[in-house]
Amino acid sequence: MTKLCSHCHQPLPELRAGVRLSPLKAHIFDVVKRADSNGITIEDINAICFDGRASAVNVRNHIHQINDALAGTDFEIRGGAPGMVGYFHIVKRHWSAVP
């Protein structure tokens, strides 16, 4: 159940990986996180989070916005390898030192 602000009754942001996400973006993050190691398709995310009403572009835009929010963390949502185009999963970023 979504928590609401006691003053304005708007949905409160939720924390995932230490960042604030809207309830919808937190739900998308949770769905991708629950997917097995093979990941989850855009179509499945659409069916679960949007009841099939969103376009693939809309779902991808939400994923990009989640990644923007996660930019300072160790996590990001990535698509699969070329043989698995359209499968998304959460991965840990690999930081490299700049010489």
Secondary structure, DSSP 8 states (H G I E B T S, - for coil): ---B-TTT--B--EEETTEEE-HHHHHHHHHHHHS-TT-EEHHHHHHHHHTT-S-HHHHHHHHHHHHHHTTTSSEEEEE--GGGTTEEEEEE-------
